[in-house]
Amino acid sequence: FSDVLALPIFKQEDSSLPQENETKHPPFQYVMCAATSPAVKLYDETLTYLNQGQSYEIRMLDNRKAGDIPEINGKLVKSIIRVVFHDRRLQYTEHQQLEGWKWNRPGDRLLDLDIPMSVGVIDIKTNPSQLNAVEFLWDPTKCTSAFIQVHCISTEFTPRKHGGEKGVPFRIQVDTFKQTENGEYTDHLHSASCQIKVFKPKGADRKQKTDREKMEKRTAHEKEKYQPSYDTTVLTECSPWPDTPTTFVNNSPTPAPTFTSAQHNTYSVPDSNSSSPNHQGDGSSQGSGDLHPSATIQETQQWLLKHRFSTYTRLFSNFSGADLLKLTREDLVQICGPADGIRLYNALKSRSVRPRLTIYVCQEPLRSLQLERQDAGNGDSSNSAIYVYHAIYLEEMAASEVTRKLALAFNIPLHQINQVYRQGPTGIHILVNDQMVQNFQDESCFLFTTIKAENGEGFHIILK
């Protein structure tokens, strides 16, 4: 059987199929010259300690095999280096976290490139609106090293409750792009990242020493469960960062924003075809205040904009209506903060404002109709007339609100209603004003009738 499979015809067919045991060969490799921590479990991701403001070399290495990506031979590629949050909770609130840092550290950047020490980097750019990223061009065939400086420390993003809190981990991520036909560097080639923690000057050295001393005290059997410490940190492959230029490419005629012009809140609404087959929206979510589970990604984005959640459109750029509705109150508070999280939760659940007062009103049947029903009922007038009441919900305790809601409930032109009276003792007509409405009992019942105004224009409503 193996001989049969070795025939040329089978070899030719098999060659077109991907090999299961063939591992993808990354085109580039990025190595940061900083030692990894020895106190990391065997199968966990490496952790590297950095000192605030110290320059660390990232070597940009061409890792292509012969014939790989020939279109970049003799050409430059663009890389964007970022310092981002490792925790998903902080990734969701990245914009708010960075704005808070910017407020406390005016004029500072989270990430800088040490230009005098860097080698082979060309056309270096930083964006004032993206304090955590730098970009540059480089030639893969030449020796290239980018020296970075991280200015934010891990404890700046932890809630300070007792002092001595553990700092949050960051990520150093490198995204590399090649040039497209129109000359823009938006065609993604490779991304890789590593986990770091940043300490105050010389704090990383002390932490590294503490971890090493802890490991020395462990038994040989316990040491087998931990990774050795390496002199350098190799960045591992990962997905491109969401706000890289590739996410801005769509079918619209407008050009995709580049790094130098993109604002943090810039986003593109994906085409409706990008949603799953189960989310073929019927457009019903756009016309009402409710977000329906069937809403597409595009309709969900429009719903967020309509309800004043534009700050979070990029954050929820891949959420359909069903995805957003699955989030609990706690999830939204953690993602958006207490104020916006609760507001978004209430908007999703479409909680209507409880009316301040409810009254029930019925239009008094005509006398002739009552007589007809009385005749039909053989003189029994107890059930002669059908009284259908309308519920009037008042958000404001005002006479004008009563008039407006009566006009809506009974299809009466509002401009034709002159006055609203309440029938009092001995049949007198009392003008309904704000003070009277404020003294209505909740769930009071009224019959109302209309009489022509004295001047013949419009009419009055009398509540009985």
RAQUI-V367870 format. One record per residue. N is the residue number from 0. RES is the residue in three letters. PHI is phi in radians with two decimals (999 if undefined). PSI is psi in whole degrees, 0 to 359 (999 if undefined). OMEGA is omega as a letter, one per 30 degrees, with the letter a starting at -180 (* if undefined). Layout:
((N;RES;PHI;PSI;OMEGA) (N;RES;PHI;PSI;OMEGA))
This chain:
((0;PHE;999;321;l) (1;SER;-1.17;327;l) (2;ASP;-1.14;322;l) (3;VAL;-1.14;318;l) (4;LEU;-1.15;336;a) (5;ALA;-1.39;354;l) (6;LEU;-1.06;150;a) (7;PRO;-0.97;324;a) (8;ILE;-1.13;321;l) (9;PHE;-1.27;324;l) (10;LYS;-1.10;320;a) (11;GLN;-1.16;317;l) (12;GLU;-1.16;320;a) (13;ASP;-1.21;332;a) (14;SER;-1.18;337;a) (15;SER;-1.40;348;a) (16;LEU;-1.63;146;l) (17;PRO;-1.21;140;l) (18;GLN;-1.39;130;a) (19;GLU;-1.16;324;a) (20;ASN;-1.57;3;a) (21;GLU;-1.48;117;a) (22;THR;-1.51;144;a) (23;LYS;-1.23;131;a) (24;HIS;-1.66;115;a) (25;PRO;-1.21;141;a) (26;PRO;-1.28;334;a) (27;PHE;-2.31;162;l) (28;GLN;-2.42;137;l) (29;TYR;-2.09;127;a) (30;VAL;-2.16;122;l) (31;MET;-1.68;131;a) (32;CYS;-1.46;74;l) (33;ALA;-2.66;139;a) (34;ALA;-1.28;145;l) (35;THR;-1.47;157;a) (36;SER;-1.28;141;l) (37;PRO;-1.42;352;a) (38;ALA;-1.70;41;l) (39;VAL;-2.02;131;a) (40;LYS;-1.03;159;a) (41;LEU;-1.01;317;a) (42;TYR;-1.82;10;l) (43;ASP;-1.52;166;l) (44;GLU;-1.26;147;l) (45;THR;-1.11;155;l) (46;LEU;-2.30;130;a) (47;THR;-2.12;134;l) (48;TYR;-1.69;132;l) (49;LEU;-2.15;152;l) (50;ASN;-1.60;140;l) (51;GLN;-1.05;129;l) (52;GLY;1.36;354;l) (53;GLN;-1.40;144;a) (54;SER;-1.45;129;l) (55;TYR;-2.16;134;a) (56;GLU;-1.42;133;l) (57;ILE;-2.02;113;l) (58;ARG;-1.45;126;a) (59;MET;-1.71;107;a) (60;LEU;-1.94;136;l) (61;ASP;-1.41;117;a) (62;ASN;-1.97;17;a) (63;ARG;-1.32;146;l) (64;LYS;-1.41;167;l) (65;ALA;-1.05;126;l) (66;GLY;1.63;352;l) (67;ASP;-1.35;133;l) (68;ILE;0.77;61;a) (69;PRO;-1.13;339;a) (70;GLU;-1.17;345;l) (71;ILE;-1.71;2;l) (72;ASN;-1.08;128;a) (73;GLY;1.31;8;a) (74;LYS;-2.12;163;l) (75;LEU;-1.54;155;l) (76;VAL;-2.14;160;l) (77;LYS;-1.93;137;l) (78;SER;-2.15;141;l) (79;ILE;-2.02;123;l) (80;ILE;-1.82;132;a) (81;ARG;-2.25;152;l) (82;VAL;-1.93;120;a) (83;VAL;-2.29;173;a) (84;PHE;-1.41;143;l) (85;HIS;-1.47;320;a) (86;ASP;-1.27;135;l) (87;ARG;-1.10;324;a) (88;ARG;-1.03;317;l) (89;LEU;-1.34;333;l) (90;GLN;-1.09;321;l) (91;TYR;-1.09;326;a) (92;THR;-1.91;28;a) (93;GLU;-0.94;314;a) (94;HIS;-1.05;314;a) (95;GLN;-1.16;321;a) (96;GLN;-1.12;315;a) (97;LEU;-1.22;325;l) (98;GLU;-1.12;320;l) (99;GLY;-1.12;319;l) (100;TRP;-1.11;317;a) (101;LYS;-1.08;323;l) (102;TRP;-1.15;320;a) (103;ASN;-1.39;337;a) (104;ARG;-2.23;65;a) (105;PRO;-1.06;136;l) (106;GLY;1.50;350;a) (107;ASP;-1.62;160;l) (108;ARG;-2.04;149;l) (109;LEU;-1.27;326;a) (110;LEU;-2.38;135;l) (111;ASP;-2.30;158;l) (112;LEU;-1.82;127;l) (113;ASP;-1.40;91;a) (114;ILE;-1.12;315;a) (115;PRO;-1.04;328;a) (116;MET;-1.52;339;a) (117;SER;-1.25;151;a) (118;VAL;-2.22;132;l) (119;GLY;1.39;6;l) (120;VAL;-1.65;140;a) (121;ILE;-2.25;150;l) (122;ASP;0.90;58;a) (123;ILE;-1.28;134;a) (124;LYS;-2.36;143;l) (125;THR;-2.25;147;a) (126;ASN;-1.92;125;a) (127;PRO;-1.02;334;a) (128;SER;-1.52;351;l) (129;GLN;-2.18;87;a) (130;LEU;-1.30;350;a) (131;ASN;-1.88;18;a) (132;ALA;-2.52;148;l) (133;VAL;-2.35;153;l) (134;GLU;-2.34;156;l) (135;PHE;-2.84;165;l) (136;LEU;-1.80;151;l) (137;TRP;-2.71;158;a) (138;ASP;-1.76;116;a) (139;PRO;-1.05;338;a) (140;THR;-1.46;353;a) (141;LYS;-1.99;159;l) (142;CYS;-1.17;122;a) (143;THR;-2.30;130;l) (144;SER;-2.40;128;l) (145;ALA;-1.90;123;l) (146;PHE;-1.70;119;a) (147;ILE;-1.87;154;l) (148;GLN;-2.26;124;l) (149;VAL;-1.78;122;a) (150;HIS;-1.74;343;l) (151;CYS;-1.56;144;l) (152;ILE;-1.89;155;a) (153;SER;-1.08;328;a) (154;THR;-1.37;353;l) (155;GLU;-1.26;345;a) (156;PHE;-2.00;18;l) (157;THR;-1.86;142;l) (158;PRO;-1.15;122;a) (159;ARG;-1.48;105;a) (160;LYS;-1.97;311;a) (161;HIS;-2.12;350;a) (162;GLY;1.53;145;l) (163;GLY;1.32;23;l) (164;GLU;-1.17;152;l) (165;LYS;-1.24;137;l) (166;GLY;-1.29;155;l) (167;VAL;-1.42;146;l) (168;PRO;-1.38;147;l) (169;PHE;-1.92;179;l) (170;ARG;-2.29;139;l) (171;ILE;-1.72;120;a) (172;GLN;-2.16;137;l) (173;VAL;-2.07;123;l) (174;ASP;-2.00;129;a) (175;THR;-2.07;140;a) (176;PHE;-2.31;152;l) (177;LYS;-1.87;168;a) (178;GLN;-1.41;139;l) (179;THR;-1.58;180;a) (180;GLU;-1.11;330;a) (181;ASN;-1.52;9;l) (182;GLY;1.56;2;a) (183;GLU;-1.66;145;l) (184;TYR;-1.59;77;a) (185;THR;-2.18;359;a) (186;ASP;-1.56;107;a) (187;HIS;-1.17;135;l) (188;LEU;-1.96;314;a) (189;HIS;-2.85;146;l) (190;SER;-2.43;143;l) (191;ALA;-2.66;155;a) (192;SER;-2.66;168;l) (193;CYS;-2.55;158;a) (194;GLN;-1.59;135;a) (195;ILE;-2.37;162;l) (196;LYS;-2.27;140;a) (197;VAL;-1.99;130;a) (198;PHE;-2.03;166;l) (199;LYS;-1.09;159;a) (200;PRO;-0.79;130;a) (201;LYS;1.26;356;l) (202;GLY;-1.17;326;l) (203;ALA;-1.13;321;l) (204;ASP;-1.14;319;l) (205;ARG;-1.15;319;l) (206;LYS;-1.15;319;l) (207;GLN;-1.07;318;l) (208;LYS;-1.15;318;l) (209;THR;-1.08;316;l) (210;ASP;-1.09;320;a) (211;ARG;-1.15;320;l) (212;GLU;-1.18;323;l) (213;LYS;-1.10;319;a) (214;MET;-1.18;326;a) (215;GLU;-1.15;334;l) (216;LYS;-1.41;347;a) (217;ARG;-1.39;158;l) (218;THR;-1.29;165;l) (219;ALA;-1.06;322;l) (220;HIS;-1.14;319;l) (221;GLU;-1.21;325;a) (222;LYS;-1.11;333;a) (223;GLU;-1.13;340;a) (224;LYS;-1.48;358;a) (225;TYR;-2.07;153;l) (226;GLN;-1.34;149;l) (227;PRO;-1.25;159;l) (228;SER;-1.50;130;l) (229;TYR;-1.82;150;a) (230;ASP;-1.20;334;l) (231;THR;-2.21;163;l) (232;THR;-1.99;119;l) (233;VAL;-1.59;123;l) (234;LEU;-1.28;134;a) (235;THR;-1.69;151;a) (236;GLU;-1.06;145;l) (237;CYS;-2.67;177;l) (238;SER;-1.30;152;l) (239;PRO;-1.10;148;l) (240;TRP;-1.11;139;a) (241;PRO;-0.97;325;a) (242;ASP;-1.67;26;l) (243;THR;-1.25;161;a) (244;PRO;-0.97;336;a) (245;THR;-1.09;331;a) (246;THR;-1.31;347;a) (247;PHE;-1.61;354;a) (248;VAL;-1.35;121;l) (249;ASN;-2.50;190;a) (250;ASN;-1.55;5;a) (251;SER;-1.30;153;a) (252;PRO;-1.27;344;a) (253;THR;-1.27;144;a) (254;PRO;-1.19;151;l) (255;ALA;-1.23;133;l) (256;PRO;-1.10;144;l) (257;THR;-1.70;176;a) (258;PHE;-1.07;323;a) (259;THR;-1.32;342;a) (260;SER;-2.02;349;a) (261;ALA;-1.27;135;l) (262;GLN;-1.66;160;a) (263;HIS;-1.08;325;a) (264;ASN;-1.54;2;l) (265;THR;-1.18;136;l) (266;TYR;-2.65;164;l) (267;SER;-2.14;138;l) (268;VAL;-1.41;119;a) (269;PRO;-1.10;155;l) (270;ASP;-1.11;148;a) (271;SER;-1.10;338;l) (272;ASN;-1.22;347;a) (273;SER;-1.38;350;l) (274;SER;-1.41;165;a) (275;SER;-1.27;160;a) (276;PRO;-1.03;334;a) (277;ASN;-1.33;352;a) (278;HIS;-2.04;45;l) (279;GLN;-1.41;95;a) (280;GLY;-1.21;152;l) (281;ASP;-1.75;7;l) (282;GLY;1.41;359;a) (283;SER;-1.20;337;a) (284;SER;-1.27;341;a) (285;GLN;-1.42;329;a) (286;GLY;-1.47;343;a) (287;SER;-2.16;175;a) (288;GLY;-1.37;344;a) (289;ASP;-1.44;144;l) (290;LEU;-1.70;120;a) (291;HIS;-1.56;148;l) (292;PRO;-1.02;334;a) (293;SER;-1.44;0;a) (294;ALA;-1.12;137;l) (295;THR;-1.33;175;l) (296;ILE;-1.04;317;a) (297;GLN;-1.13;317;l) (298;GLU;-1.16;325;l) (299;THR;-1.15;320;l) (300;GLN;-1.07;317;l) (301;GLN;-1.15;323;l) (302;TRP;-1.12;318;l) (303;LEU;-1.09;318;l) (304;LEU;-1.14;318;a) (305;LYS;-1.11;326;a) (306;HIS;-1.74;22;l) (307;ARG;1.13;41;l) (308;PHE;-2.07;38;a) (309;SER;-1.10;335;l) (310;THR;-1.09;333;a) (311;TYR;-1.87;10;a) (312;THR;-1.14;320;l) (313;ARG;-1.21;324;a) (314;LEU;-1.10;320;a) (315;PHE;-1.81;31;a) (316;SER;-1.16;341;a) (317;ASN;-1.98;16;a) (318;PHE;-1.65;131;l) (319;SER;-1.52;178;l) (320;GLY;-1.05;318;a) (321;ALA;-1.12;321;l) (322;ASP;-1.09;315;a) (323;LEU;-1.20;322;a) (324;LEU;-1.24;341;l) (325;LYS;-1.33;341;a) (326;LEU;-1.24;135;l) (327;THR;-1.44;172;l) (328;ARG;-1.04;318;a) (329;GLU;-1.13;320;l) (330;ASP;-1.04;313;a) (331;LEU;-1.19;323;l) (332;VAL;-1.14;320;l) (333;GLN;-1.20;324;a) (334;ILE;-1.38;313;a) (335;CYS;-1.83;355;a) (336;GLY;1.57;164;a) (337;PRO;-1.05;313;a) (338;ALA;-1.16;301;a) (339;ASP;-1.23;330;l) (340;GLY;-1.12;315;l) (341;ILE;-1.20;321;l) (342;ARG;-1.10;318;l) (343;LEU;-1.17;321;l) (344;TYR;-1.09;315;l) (345;ASN;-1.13;322;l) (346;ALA;-1.16;320;l) (347;LEU;-1.15;323;a) (348;LYS;-1.47;357;l) (349;SER;0.90;51;l) (350;ARG;-1.37;113;a) (351;SER;-1.31;152;l) (352;VAL;-1.25;130;a) (353;ARG;-1.15;128;a) (354;PRO;-1.13;149;l) (355;ARG;-1.35;334;a) (356;LEU;-2.68;140;l) (357;THR;-2.14;129;l) (358;ILE;-2.23;155;l) (359;TYR;-2.01;128;a) (360;VAL;-2.24;137;l) (361;CYS;-2.26;137;l) (362;GLN;-1.33;128;a) (363;GLU;-1.14;126;a) (364;PRO;-1.09;151;l) (365;LEU;-1.14;151;a) (366;ARG;-1.08;321;a) (367;SER;-1.12;322;l) (368;LEU;-1.15;321;l) (369;GLN;-1.12;320;a) (370;LEU;-1.15;320;l) (371;GLU;-1.06;316;a) (372;ARG;-1.20;329;l) (373;GLN;-1.17;318;l) (374;ASP;-1.11;319;a) (375;ALA;-1.16;333;a) (376;GLY;-1.63;16;l) (377;ASN;0.98;45;l) (378;GLY;1.47;355;l) (379;ASP;-1.50;105;a) (380;SER;-1.59;1;a) (381;SER;-1.15;327;l) (382;ASN;-2.06;27;a) (383;SER;-1.24;322;a) (384;ALA;-1.92;143;l) (385;ILE;-1.62;119;a) (386;TYR;-1.85;109;l) (387;VAL;-1.85;119;a) (388;TYR;-1.71;147;l) (389;HIS;-1.91;137;l) (390;ALA;-1.46;127;l) (391;ILE;-1.93;116;a) (392;TYR;-1.76;121;a) (393;LEU;-1.81;119;l) (394;GLU;-1.47;335;l) (395;GLU;-2.13;139;l) (396;MET;-1.52;71;a) (397;ALA;-2.43;150;l) (398;ALA;-1.11;322;l) (399;SER;-1.08;326;l) (400;GLU;-1.18;321;l) (401;VAL;-1.09;314;a) (402;THR;-1.06;314;a) (403;ARG;-1.12;316;a) (404;LYS;-1.21;326;l) (405;LEU;-1.13;318;l) (406;ALA;-1.08;319;l) (407;LEU;-1.18;316;a) (408;ALA;-1.17;325;a) (409;PHE;-1.99;17;l) (410;ASN;0.93;46;l) (411;ILE;-1.80;130;l) (412;PRO;-1.03;124;a) (413;LEU;-1.06;324;a) (414;HIS;-1.22;345;a) (415;GLN;-1.53;350;l) (416;ILE;-1.52;116;a) (417;ASN;-1.49;304;a) (418;GLN;-2.47;157;l) (419;VAL;-2.07;125;a) (420;TYR;-2.03;158;l) (421;ARG;-2.03;131;a) (422;GLN;-1.33;122;a) (423;GLY;-1.83;198;l) (424;PRO;-1.04;145;a) (425;THR;1.00;20;l) (426;GLY;1.41;13;l) (427;ILE;-1.25;154;a) (428;HIS;-1.80;119;a) (429;ILE;-1.85;128;a) (430;LEU;-1.14;130;l) (431;VAL;-1.43;113;l) (432;ASN;-2.06;182;a) (433;ASP;-1.06;321;a) (434;GLN;-1.13;322;l) (435;MET;-1.16;318;a) (436;VAL;-1.09;321;l) (437;GLN;-1.14;341;l) (438;ASN;-1.80;6;l) (439;PHE;-1.12;142;l) (440;GLN;-1.42;142;l) (441;ASP;-1.07;139;l) (442;GLU;1.10;35;l) (443;SER;-1.26;151;a) (444;CYS;-1.97;137;a) (445;PHE;-2.36;143;l) (446;LEU;-1.71;143;l) (447;PHE;-2.30;148;l) (448;THR;-2.33;166;a) (449;THR;-2.10;144;l) (450;ILE;-2.29;149;a) (451;LYS;-1.20;145;l) (452;ALA;-1.20;158;a) (453;GLU;-1.07;324;a) (454;ASN;-1.47;1;l) (455;GLY;1.45;357;l) (456;GLU;-1.84;115;a) (457;GLY;1.35;197;a) (458;PHE;-2.72;169;l) (459;HIS;-1.88;152;l) (460;ILE;-1.87;133;l) (461;ILE;-2.04;121;l) (462;LEU;-1.61;130;a) (463;LYS;-2.03;999;*))
